[in-house]
Amino acid sequence: MLSSESGQMIMAGPISSGSPHGPGWFEYIIFGILACFIVWTLVQDWKRTREIRQYAENKGLTFIGVSLPISFPISETSVGWASSVKNAVVGDRNEKELLFFDCTLGSGKSRRTQTVVAIRGPEECFRPVRFGPFLQTEKVGEWSLVYRSKQRLPLEEIDALLAEV
């Protein structure tokens, strides 16, 4: 109880609605599920990075990680607002500079990872593969991009796109 300036007593309610005994079993289950999800996500990202590094090595490409070549005009592309880039790989195929990378678009619950495959050359370099299901193309300066909006491409699809170059 508290007293006011006029001397009247004021009743105050509880300051916490939590259990006096600490977290219950339900809270532990929720925290456990959240921890498992975070660990699973980290393991999946680690596996993808490892697979892409191995792919780059096997194909004679260079894994550059979280940076992009200066020659690539990312700010002019539809993913120019990406919050991060990872798993970037560069190289040459048939005398054409190529690049692919994963980027994170958005934040919070609306965050999505998207893979972009780019060639310094005309869109026709991708041949008929660029017309695959839900694939979009974009031309920015000397670069042609292929991607599936807000989706990460499996390594097999990246390989199929680059095999046509």
C-alpha positions in Angstrom: 0.0 0.0 0.0 1.0 3.5 -0.7 -0.1 6.8 0.9 -0.9 9.9 -1.0 -0.3 13.5 0.1 -3.8 13.7 1.5 -3.1 10.7 3.8 -5.3 8.3 1.9 -4.1 4.8 1.3 -3.8 3.7 -2.3 -3.8 0.0 -3.2 -1.1 -1.1 -5.7 -1.4 -4.2 -7.8 1.2 -6.8 -8.4 4.3 -5.6 -10.1 4.8 -8.9 -12.0 2.4 -11.4 -13.4 5.2 -14.1 -13.7 5.3 -17.2 -11.6 7.0 -16.6 -8.2 8.9 -19.9 -8.8 10.6 -18.8 -12.1 9.9 -20.0 -15.6 7.6 -23.0 -15.9 7.9 -26.1 -18.2 6.1 -24.3 -21.0 8.7 -21.5 -21.2 11.5 -24.1 -21.2 9.9 -25.9 -24.2 9.4 -22.6 -26.1 13.0 -21.6 -25.5 14.2 -25.1 -26.5 12.3 -25.0 -29.7 13.6 -21.6 -30.5 17.2 -22.7 -29.8 16.8 -25.8 -32.0 15.5 -23.6 -34.9 18.4 -21.2 -34.5 20.9 -24.0 -34.5 19.2 -25.7 -37.5 19.3 -22.4 -39.5 23.0 -21.9 -38.7 23.8 -25.5 -39.7 21.9 -25.1 -43.0 23.8 -21.8 -43.8 27.1 -23.5 -43.0 26.3 -26.5 -45.2 25.3 -24.2 -48.2 28.5 -22.2 -47.8 30.6 -25.4 -47.7 28.8 -26.8 -50.8 29.3 -23.5 -52.7 33.0 -23.3 -51.8 33.4 -26.9 -53.0 31.5 -26.2 -56.2 33.6 -23.2 -57.0 36.8 -25.1 -56.4 35.6 -28.0 -58.7 34.6 -25.7 -61.5 37.7 -23.5 -61.4 35.8 -20.5 -60.0 36.7 -18.2 -57.1 34.7 -18.1 -53.8 34.9 -14.5 -52.6 32.4 -14.8 -49.7 30.7 -11.5 -48.7 32.0 -9.1 -51.3 31.1 -8.4 -54.9 33.4 -7.3 -57.8 33.6 -3.5 -58.2 32.5 -4.0 -61.8 29.1 -5.4 -60.7 26.5 -2.5 -60.3 24.4 -4.0 -57.5 22.9 -0.6 -56.6 21.3 -0.4 -60.0 19.7 -3.9 -59.8 16.4 -5.0 -58.3 18.4 -6.4 -55.3 20.2 -3.1 -54.7 18.5 -2.8 -51.4 19.8 -6.1 -50.1 21.0 -5.9 -46.5 23.7 -8.5 -46.9 25.6 -10.6 -49.5 27.2 -14.0 -49.0 28.4 -17.0 -50.8 29.6 -14.9 -53.7 31.5 -16.7 -56.5 33.2 -15.2 -59.5 34.9 -16.6 -62.6 35.1 -16.7 -66.4 33.3 -19.0 -68.7 33.7 -18.8 -72.5 35.4 -15.5 -72.1 32.5 -14.0 -70.2 32.7 -12.8 -66.6 30.2 -14.6 -64.3 29.0 -14.1 -60.8 26.5 -15.6 -58.5 25.7 -14.9 -54.9 23.0 -15.1 -52.2 21.6 -11.9 -50.7 19.3 -11.1 -47.9 16.3 -8.9 -48.7 14.1 -7.3 -46.1 14.3 -7.8 -42.3 12.5 -9.6 -39.5 9.7 -11.9 -40.4 9.7 -10.7 -44.0 13.4 -11.5 -44.5 14.1 -13.6 -47.6 17.3 -15.0 -49.2 17.6 -14.7 -52.9 20.2 -16.1 -55.3 21.3 -14.0 -58.2 23.3 -15.4 -61.2 24.9 -12.8 -63.4 26.9 -12.8 -66.6 28.7 -9.8 -68.2 27.0 -10.2 -71.5 23.6 -10.4 -73.2 20.7 -12.3 -71.7 21.0 -14.7 -74.6 24.1 -16.1 -72.9 21.8 -18.1 -70.6 20.1 -19.6 -73.6 16.7 -21.4 -73.0 17.4 -22.1 -69.4 16.6 -18.5 -68.5 12.9 -19.3 -69.3 12.8 -21.9 -66.5 9.8 -21.9 -64.1 9.5 -18.6 -62.3 12.9 -17.4 -63.3 13.2 -13.7 -64.0 15.8 -11.9 -66.1 17.1 -8.4 -65.7 19.6 -6.4 -67.8 21.8 -3.8 -65.9 24.5 -2.1 -67.9 26.7 -4.8 -69.4 25.3 -7.4 -67.0 22.5 -9.9 -67.4 20.9 -11.3 -64.2 18.7 -14.4 -63.7 17.0 -15.1 -60.4 13.8 -16.5 -58.8 12.3 -13.6 -56.8 12.9 -13.9 -53.1 14.1 -17.5 -53.3 17.4 -19.2 -53.0 18.3 -21.3 -56.0 19.6 -24.9 -55.3 23.2 -25.5 -56.4 21.9 -27.8 -59.2 19.9 -25.0 -60.7 22.9 -22.6 -60.5 25.0 -25.2 -62.3 22.4 -25.7 -65.0 22.3 -21.9 -65.6 26.1 -21.7 -65.8 26.4 -24.8 -68.0 24.5 -23.0 -70.8 26.9 -20.1 -70.8 
